[in-house]
Amino acid sequence: MDKPPSSSRSSSSLFLIGRNSRGNWVVRDQKGLCGGLFVDRAEAVKFAMFENGHRPQAVIMVPGILELDMSGKPAASGEAKTGHAGADAQHALARAA
């Protein structure tokens, strides 16, 4: 049985993967609308790939701290959401876009 296509609005955006300050794996899209916490890197990558339509070029590993904001507000800037890795993530997003 085939999996239904993802109904995510984030299928066209980039996904960031990294660890939060507690050591959990975090995935979030660049807009801050979709994401989650994962127990290991493999599950985080699997989620990001499914949500973005299986496009590995749209998945960015973030060095440093990546926090997941569950406030429901779209991310205004990567710096506020990514902690120390904000500048690196923004440069990676700019290169990937």
C-alpha positions in Angstrom: 0.0 0.0 0.0 1.5 3.4 -1.0 1.8 6.2 1.4 -0.5 9.2 0.6 1.3 12.3 -0.4 2.2 14.7 2.4 -0.4 17.5 2.8 2.2 19.7 4.4 2.3 23.3 3.4 6.1 23.0 3.9 6.8 20.7 0.9 8.5 23.5 -1.0 10.6 24.9 1.8 14.0 24.0 3.3 14.3 22.0 6.5 16.8 22.5 9.2 18.0 19.6 11.4 20.1 20.0 14.5 20.2 19.4 18.3 18.6 21.6 20.9 20.1 22.6 24.2 18.9 19.4 25.8 20.5 17.2 23.1 17.3 16.2 21.3 17.2 16.2 17.5 15.1 19.0 16.1 13.6 19.5 12.7 11.9 22.6 11.5 11.1 24.2 8.2 12.7 27.6 7.4 9.3 29.3 8.0 8.9 27.8 11.4 5.5 26.3 10.5 6.4 22.6 10.6 8.8 20.6 12.7 9.3 18.2 15.6 11.6 16.7 18.3 13.2 13.3 17.6 15.1 10.8 19.6 17.8 10.2 16.9 19.2 11.7 13.8 17.8 9.0 11.5 14.2 9.7 12.5 14.8 13.5 12.1 16.1 13.1 8.6 13.3 10.6 7.7 10.7 13.2 8.8 12.4 16.1 7.0 12.7 14.1 3.8 9.0 13.0 3.9 7.8 16.5 4.5 9.9 18.1 1.7 9.0 15.6 -1.0 12.2 13.5 -0.6 14.5 16.3 -1.8 17.8 15.8 0.0 19.1 19.2 -1.3 16.4 20.8 0.8 17.7 19.4 4.1 20.3 21.4 6.0 22.3 20.1 9.0 22.7 23.0 11.5 25.9 23.1 13.6 25.4 24.3 17.2 22.0 24.7 18.9 18.7 24.6 17.0 15.6 25.2 19.2 12.1 24.3 18.2 9.6 27.1 18.8 6.1 25.8 19.4 4.4 29.2 19.7 2.7 28.9 16.3 4.2 32.1 15.1 6.2 31.9 11.8 9.9 32.5 12.2 10.8 36.1 11.5 14.5 35.4 11.5 16.6 32.3 11.8 18.8 33.9 14.4 16.0 33.9 17.0 15.2 30.2 16.5 18.6 28.7 16.0 20.6 30.2 18.9 24.4 30.0 18.3 23.9 28.4 14.8 21.7 31.2 13.5 24.2 32.9 11.2 25.5 29.6 9.9 22.0 28.4 9.1 21.1 31.6 7.4 24.2 31.4 5.2 23.3 27.8 4.3 19.7 28.7 3.5 20.9 31.5 1.3 23.3 29.2 -0.6 20.6 26.5 -1.0 17.9 28.9 -2.2 
